């Protein structure tokens, strides 16, 4: 487990976020709006996509990972369907809510110039997907203000932003949730030991020493947002050790559940590991459009509801109502 000293020295030596004040303002406005809306909405922070590890301060090269952001985007759509407001903390350039069915390669194929006027139109083959994406995005993010998207790239940005979100959500206690699906780098180059300029390519093989990224889940649970409902993820490529590792993480970080998934089958099935036992969650194979997140989020939302009720039993009845 990472010590508080390691965690604070990570933050002290991180390059500061460029737009921190703007992020804090957006967060506070979003949380106030949603928490005061008709007695209050539940708010979940969904983290999504992988963090990069820069190798140079004026970064040309970086270490990355496989995460597409599909899980985070699909889960966000399901949380919204369940009535939540979502803070979508995502890796720039990865999958976005409501865009999963749009072609990203190449996006311009969606459009055409049918005649010689200035009117661009969506090709019939993509019309339904584009229409749904625009309508959902308009309704959820713009009209209802239930989706706040915050992009990150590096491990430094991600962890600083996670801390900002957690601190901003602290006051809404059990009505908040963390759903930590981002693939967070385990190793990084500390800023002060990183070369400023592009690493020379002509000086033979490159040796870089990577330090361990301090695990932030325990401080999120103990200090940043101790009353929030917290779901973390465990990814392995060897299914034989997956459940054991997830069970260890559950105990070590004192989260409410760990979603265990194996790289090659992650779109088919996950296991929700918690103190009440392990539940295998699959997509419905008989429905081609079904995704594992439809069933996973249903379970997580039900668990969150139980958690809120249990928390209310511990709080005098005159306190916040939602
Ligand atoms: C996950 O396990 C996610 O389910 C995936 C989703 C990243 C596999 P995609 O983005 O994939 O849809 O392509 N996320 C957490 C992975 C992780 O880094 N977990 C850490 C660990 O396993 C714990 S914080 O040690």
Boltz pocket constraint, residues with backbone or C-beta under 6 A from the ligand:
constraints:
  - pocket:
      binder: B
      contacts: [[A, 48], [A, 49], [A, 66], [A, 67], [A, 68], [A, 69], [A, 70], [A, 71], [A, 72], [A, 180], [A, 181], [A, 182], [A, 183], [A, 184], [A, 185], [A, 232], [A, 233], [A, 234], [A, 235], [A, 236], [A, 259], [A, 261], [A, 266]]
      max_distance: 6.0
